[in-house]
Amino acid sequence: MDLKPKYTHHYPPFTQGRYFEEYFSEFWNKSPKNGFLFIDIYWCAVFHAAGNPALVVPMLKGHVYEKCKEAWRTGKIPFTVCQWDDGIMFEKPPNLVVFSMGQSKDIALPLISEDVTHRLETTPRLSYEDRTILCSFIGSDTFHVRRKMMEAFEGRENVIIRMKTWDYRVDAPDADMFVMMTQRSKFGLAPRGYGPSSFRFFEIIKLGVIPVYIHDGDDARPFQDILDYDAFSISVHYNELDTLYDRLNGISKETYMKMLAELEKVRLWFTMEGTCEYILKRLCTMPRSS
């Protein structure tokens, strides 16, 4: 069984390069490995290639359990990095550490991919006055939280929400619309989707706009042990959506500009390099098995 098949999909539309599982695999090959056992699987690609993920779960489980036994015998920390929405899809061995992209467990990572063109980061930043849209969302109708958001903002002034059913093929005009509308917004709405996180949250950060994370109690924001999200973002439970419009309108220009300054300080954590560095830091704080 090929544990590192070629990715056959292209999502999100700003991906021009490697997915994080690929990126980290190459990063790890150049990194110190003493005391760790990396279970190198392209989970997302394997499950996509299988068509029905359940078909390959038994083989993956057997492989992972054998690796974790090896790690236990040698006193190493076994870990893996998984980008699949549903995680590794089986009960993990007790000594396995899972760095999950888009999930809240074990250790959450940002749901990101590589863009060698750096389109979002290099999109011009508008002044506060030119950000004439209070908040916006351009995306897919994938979860009831998003529909609740749309209902809560219906008819509100200076709010743009355009939602439809998309698949893994996002047309260029739709991607362009997301960039243009977000660029002109003070806040970018990032409701959870099928998984508790979304690519949208981190794309908004790349565009230099304050993200608004809308969740249902399953908080999948990464790096909460080192970052103060209140300083550069907004988080709200979907049951509190009826208060969000007034909350955003009540944020002064002075407070907003302070949030933008804080966002600039932390944005490197939400890059491929920053995420790799975080994994290494977390691993180095973990006790070895005995």
VMD Tcl script that draws the C-alpha trace (Angstrom):
set ca {
  {0.00 0.00 0.00}
  {1.37 3.41 -0.99}
  {1.37 5.58 2.13}
  {2.46 8.68 0.21}
  {0.45 8.76 -3.04}
  {0.31 11.78 -5.30}
  {-2.44 14.25 -4.44}
  {-5.15 14.14 -7.10}
  {-7.25 17.09 -5.91}
  {-6.65 20.84 -5.95}
  {-8.27 22.58 -3.01}
  {-8.35 25.27 -1.78}
  {-8.04 27.29 -5.00}
  {-5.02 29.20 -3.69}
  {-2.93 26.04 -3.40}
  {0.07 26.34 -5.69}
  {2.53 23.84 -4.28}
  {2.50 21.20 -1.57}
  {-0.10 20.22 0.97}
  {1.17 20.38 4.52}
  {1.57 16.60 4.90}
  {3.92 16.67 1.90}
  {5.69 19.78 3.10}
  {6.31 18.45 6.59}
  {7.53 15.11 5.26}
  {10.27 16.91 3.35}
  {10.97 19.21 6.30}
  {11.34 16.26 8.68}
  {13.87 14.57 6.41}
  {16.14 17.57 7.02}
  {15.41 17.87 10.76}
  {16.89 16.28 13.91}
  {15.08 13.02 14.72}
  {16.59 11.85 18.01}
  {13.88 10.56 20.31}
  {11.05 10.72 17.78}
  {9.44 8.32 15.32}
  {7.54 10.10 12.56}
  {4.78 7.97 11.01}
  {4.98 9.48 7.55}
  {1.58 9.07 5.88}
  {-0.17 11.40 3.46}
  {-3.51 10.74 5.14}
  {-5.55 13.06 2.97}
  {-4.14 11.66 -0.28}
  {-4.48 8.04 0.89}
  {-8.14 8.47 1.83}
  {-8.89 10.36 -1.39}
  {-7.19 7.70 -3.50}
  {-9.16 4.94 -1.77}
  {-12.50 6.47 -2.74}
  {-14.05 4.87 0.33}
  {-11.70 5.65 3.27}
  {-13.11 2.76 5.32}
  {-11.49 0.33 2.87}
  {-7.96 1.33 3.85}
  {-8.48 1.96 7.57}
  {-7.58 -1.64 8.65}
  {-4.26 -1.52 6.77}
  {-3.41 1.94 8.10}
  {-4.33 0.91 11.63}
  {-2.08 -2.15 11.47}
  {0.84 -0.09 10.17}
  {0.41 2.63 12.80}
  {0.09 0.18 15.69}
  {3.27 -1.62 14.66}
  {5.15 1.68 14.47}
  {3.86 2.70 17.90}
  {5.00 -0.63 19.37}
  {8.44 -0.01 17.88}
  {8.50 3.47 19.40}
  {7.53 2.08 22.82}
  {10.34 -0.50 22.70}
  {12.92 2.14 21.78}
  {11.67 4.90 24.09}
  {10.70 7.25 21.28}
  {7.69 9.50 20.75}
  {5.60 8.35 17.76}
  {3.69 11.08 15.96}
  {1.94 11.79 12.71}
  {0.47 14.80 10.87}
  {-3.06 14.38 9.50}
  {-5.01 16.75 7.25}
  {-8.08 14.55 6.71}
  {-11.34 16.13 7.94}
  {-12.25 13.07 10.01}
  {-8.78 12.54 11.44}
  {-7.02 9.16 11.26}
  {-10.43 7.37 11.48}
  {-9.51 4.79 14.12}
  {-8.75 4.77 17.82}
  {-5.13 5.75 18.17}
  {-2.56 3.91 20.28}
  {-2.11 5.63 23.65}
  {1.44 6.73 22.92}
  {0.67 8.23 19.49}
  {0.62 12.01 19.12}
  {-1.56 13.26 16.27}
  {-1.03 16.76 14.92}
  {-4.36 17.43 13.25}
  {-5.06 20.06 10.62}
  {-8.64 21.27 10.81}
  {-9.38 19.19 13.92}
  {-9.28 20.07 17.61}
  {-7.54 16.83 18.65}
  {-4.86 15.79 19.61}
  {-2.90 18.94 18.79}
  {-4.54 21.37 16.41}
  {-2.63 22.84 13.47}
  {-3.73 25.52 11.01}
  {-5.51 24.23 7.92}
  {-3.08 25.56 5.33}
  {-1.37 24.63 2.08}
  {1.52 26.05 0.08}
  {1.22 28.87 -2.46}
  {4.54 29.56 -4.11}
  {3.00 32.64 -5.80}
  {2.12 34.17 -2.39}
  {-1.01 35.67 -3.92}
  {-2.89 36.34 -0.70}
  {0.09 37.72 1.22}
  {0.94 40.13 -1.61}
  {-2.61 41.37 -2.21}
  {-2.58 45.12 -1.45}
  {-3.79 46.07 2.04}
  {-6.43 48.78 2.03}
  {-6.68 51.59 4.53}
  {-9.25 51.47 7.31}
  {-11.41 53.98 5.42}
  {-11.26 51.95 2.21}
  {-12.46 48.81 4.00}
  {-16.06 49.80 3.37}
  {-17.57 46.36 4.02}
  {-18.08 45.55 7.70}
  {-17.76 41.79 7.20}
  {-18.02 39.26 4.41}
  {-18.11 35.58 3.58}
  {-17.66 33.97 0.18}
  {-17.83 30.21 0.46}
  {-19.65 26.93 0.41}
  {-22.86 25.84 2.12}
  {-21.39 22.85 3.96}
  {-22.72 23.05 7.52}
  {-25.67 24.34 9.53}
  {-23.45 26.89 11.32}
  {-22.94 28.65 7.99}
  {-26.65 28.76 7.30}
  {-27.27 30.18 10.79}
  {-24.68 32.85 10.04}
  {-26.41 33.77 6.80}
  {-29.78 34.06 8.56}
  {-28.30 36.23 11.33}
  {-26.83 38.74 8.85}
  {-29.73 38.84 6.40}
  {-30.60 42.44 5.56}
  {-27.73 43.91 7.58}
  {-25.98 46.98 6.20}
  {-22.40 46.68 4.87}
  {-22.41 42.88 5.06}
  {-21.80 40.61 2.06}
  {-22.48 36.88 2.26}
  {-22.45 34.79 -0.89}
  {-22.82 31.11 -0.28}
  {-23.50 28.18 -2.58}
  {-22.67 24.52 -2.88}
  {-19.12 24.03 -4.16}
  {-16.96 20.97 -4.53}
  {-13.19 20.70 -4.84}
  {-13.28 22.68 -8.08}
  {-13.57 26.39 -7.29}
  {-13.79 28.56 -10.40}
  {-11.32 31.41 -10.78}
  {-14.07 34.09 -10.70}
  {-15.28 32.77 -7.33}
  {-11.75 32.78 -5.94}
  {-11.21 36.30 -7.27}
  {-14.45 37.44 -5.66}
  {-13.34 36.09 -2.29}
  {-10.06 38.01 -2.49}
  {-11.73 41.26 -3.61}
  {-14.53 41.18 -1.03}
  {-12.25 40.16 1.85}
  {-9.70 42.81 0.92}
  {-12.45 45.46 1.19}
  {-13.76 44.10 4.51}
  {-12.85 45.04 8.04}
  {-13.67 41.51 9.22}
  {-13.64 38.18 7.39}
  {-16.23 35.65 8.55}
  {-14.79 32.17 9.04}
  {-17.56 29.79 10.13}
  {-16.64 26.18 10.68}
  {-17.46 23.83 7.83}
  {-17.64 20.03 7.68}
  {-14.67 20.05 10.03}
  {-14.42 22.34 13.07}
  {-11.94 24.59 11.25}
  {-11.67 25.86 7.68}
  {-9.09 27.07 5.18}
  {-11.00 30.37 5.18}
  {-9.78 31.46 8.64}
  {-6.13 31.29 7.63}
  {-6.71 32.77 4.16}
  {-8.28 35.79 5.85}
  {-5.19 36.15 8.03}
  {-2.97 36.01 4.94}
  {-5.02 38.85 3.43}
  {-4.35 41.03 6.47}
  {-7.97 41.11 7.62}
  {-9.30 40.38 11.11}
  {-10.83 36.87 11.11}
  {-14.09 36.01 12.88}
  {-14.20 32.35 13.90}
  {-17.75 31.01 14.26}
  {-17.89 27.64 16.01}
  {-20.34 25.25 17.63}
  {-18.33 24.54 20.78}
  {-15.61 22.47 19.10}
  {-12.76 24.99 19.14}
  {-10.13 24.01 16.56}
  {-8.01 27.16 16.63}
  {-4.33 26.12 16.68}
  {-1.52 27.37 18.91}
  {-3.79 28.39 21.79}
  {-0.95 27.56 24.20}
  {1.19 30.37 22.77}
  {-1.21 32.87 21.14}
  {-3.81 35.27 22.56}
  {-6.53 35.09 19.92}
  {-8.53 37.88 21.53}
  {-5.76 40.29 20.58}
  {-6.09 39.78 16.81}
  {-9.36 37.96 16.08}
  {-12.98 37.46 17.11}
  {-14.45 34.15 18.24}
  {-18.16 33.50 18.71}
  {-20.43 30.51 19.29}
  {-23.11 30.22 16.63}
  {-25.79 30.57 19.31}
  {-24.52 34.12 19.84}
  {-24.71 35.16 16.20}
  {-27.57 37.55 16.90}
  {-25.13 39.78 18.82}
  {-22.24 39.61 16.36}
  {-23.29 42.44 14.03}
  {-23.50 44.96 16.87}
  {-20.29 43.61 18.37}
  {-18.36 44.19 15.14}
  {-19.92 47.62 14.62}
  {-18.90 48.58 18.14}
  {-15.18 48.04 17.54}
  {-13.54 51.45 17.19}
  {-10.94 52.36 14.60}
  {-8.32 52.59 17.36}
  {-9.09 49.08 18.62}
  {-9.25 47.70 15.09}
  {-5.83 49.10 14.18}
  {-4.36 47.60 17.36}
  {-5.81 44.22 16.35}
  {-4.25 44.55 12.89}
  {-0.87 45.31 14.49}
  {-1.18 42.20 16.68}
  {-2.20 40.14 13.65}
  {0.98 41.20 11.88}
  {3.04 40.02 14.87}
  {1.64 36.48 14.81}
  {0.95 35.82 11.13}
  {4.22 33.89 10.60}
  {2.91 31.14 12.88}
  {0.25 30.46 10.26}
  {2.76 29.66 7.53}
  {4.19 26.29 6.48}
  {7.52 27.16 8.12}
  {5.96 28.46 11.31}
  {3.76 25.39 11.68}
  {6.74 23.06 11.24}
  {8.63 25.00 13.89}
  {5.66 24.69 16.26}
  {5.57 20.90 15.83}
  {9.24 20.66 16.75}
  {8.73 22.86 19.81}
  {5.79 20.78 21.03}
  {7.62 17.51 20.49}
  {10.60 18.72 22.48}
  {8.39 19.40 25.53}
  {6.96 15.87 25.63}
  {8.27 13.21 28.02}
  {9.74 10.06 26.46}
  {8.02 6.71 27.01}
  {9.80 4.24 29.30}
}
mol new
graphics top color blue
foreach p $ca { graphics top sphere $p radius 0.5 }
foreach p [lrange $ca 0 end-1] q [lrange $ca 1 end] { graphics top cylinder $p $q radius 0.2 }
display resetview
